[in-house]
Amino acid sequence: MSDDLDIRYGGAIAVDTEVLRDIGTRLAAVAGSLAQGAAAAGNAYALLMGSAACRSWSGFDALGRSRTRLDELRLTAETTASSTLLMADAYEVVELRAQAEALAASDAAAAAALNARADEILDADPRVQGLVTALVLDWGTHRFDGLDTQVGFDTWFGGLFGGIGMAAALLGKGVIPKGTTLQGRADAVRVTPVATTTPKAPPTSLPEALQRFPNSGGAQVRVEKYTMPDGTNRFVAYVKGTQSVLHGGSNPWDMKSNFQLYAGAKSASYQATLDALKASGAKPGDRVDVVGHSQGGAIASHLAMDDVYDVGVEITAGSPVEPTLDDDQTLVQLRHTDDVVSSLAGGGSPGGTGSPDSFTAERVGDPVEGLQDLTLEPHMLDTYVETAEMVEESGDPRVDGLDGLWNELGQATSVTSTDYRAERVLPEDVVAPGGSPAPAPVIGDEWWRRKDVL
């Protein structure tokens, strides 16, 4: 639908290395068959050359040309196979290095093993290092393309927006390392169901999933409960983005929660999401898939990395972070290069993350420069729905992989959807037994001063 849509595994990894290596191996086999064909044509040509009658045959010259053409094709196939396998090695080294970096803090032995494997590949062929360097350099150079053109390239706004992404990359806060769990205690929250419906069916596409967020009674979380034929329950949580620009007000989906989540602290919005899932009947270990926009993407990422629920699929749009998921978890990320919130992820991991079915779809959300960028149009959910529609029409096989989720949910015998509104419990809202206001929450407005938070 659009030539500027880029769908890749993540970061500098544009393809599945195993698929690339399989292609290289198949091309090598084709080269072998072409070599046999060229040899057979050459032998036939040599035999016919000894007979004047045969040399006068109308197809004699064509046989010679066929031998030459087959040999040319063999050389092309051999060269392409060699280059493809070389690129597979380069992509694998980038991926191994990224995985090792993500594991360094939580599993030093596993990280060392991954680095050792990367060293083996590099030692086997000196050409690989040059390709690795070029891949990472190109990714590092272009991962913020479009961001610095916000409000016009020649304005200080453009430079500021571009600098935000670079600062996030340098600070290293955008990629959540493996083994990370949110620290501290969240502000107290009150979670109330405001609407319950019975959807006829689950979403059947990525755009439909992004249009499933709650829209009633100020709700921030929607939880769909699917009762499967075997009697088990599955859940899908839809978590909205920031709802308030205040810091520490009654709405937990505010800037305070944004800062906390980005810094690795447990936010009121994260706690409210857990409470909503519990209220819907989700028990520890249950399968929960999650869809999040903006702050909801950060909540989804931490939920997927936590060990409370079995998160199989995480879908985010404009998330300020990128999680480090296991190989059996699928991560689908929609990002706009000119989205200042998405840029807080620092370009993500150069090696990507999640299962082989995971992918990041990226484009310029608003290619027209101007003051309308001050409204953060590239970050708006409607703009991401447009991107999801492009992704759905792209024909990329990884997009079709999501059909497995929709089809599984479609087998449910019943579906219940509940919207939840959460409120932060402020000190003035709580009355102690003596009639006076209760003490402030544990973290409160001084959360950033606590050593157990940062």
Buried (B, 14 or more C-beta within 10 A) or exposed (E): EEEEBEBBBBBBBBEBBEEBBEBBBEBBEBBBEBBEBBBEBBEBBEEBEEEEEBEEEEEBEEBBEBBEBBBEBBBBBBEBBBBBBBBBBBBBBBBBBBBBBBBBEEBEEBBEBBBEBBEEBBEEEEBBBEBBEEBBEEBBEEBBEBBBBBBBEEBEBBBBBBBBBBBBBEEEBBBBBBEBEBBBBBBBBBBBBEBEEEEEEBBBBBBBBBBBBBEEEBBBBBBBBBBBEEEEBBBBBBBBBBBBEEEBBBBBBBBBBBBBBBBBBBBBBBBBBBBBBBBBBBEEEBBBBBBBBBBBBBBBBBBBBBEBBBBBBBBBBBBBBBBBBEEEBBBBBBBBBBBBBBBBBBBBBBBBBBBBBBBBBBBBBBEEBEEEBEEBBBBBBEBBBBBBBBBBBBEBEBBEBBEEBBEBBBEBEEBBBBBBBBBBBBEEEEEEEEEEEBEBBEBBEEBEEBEEBE
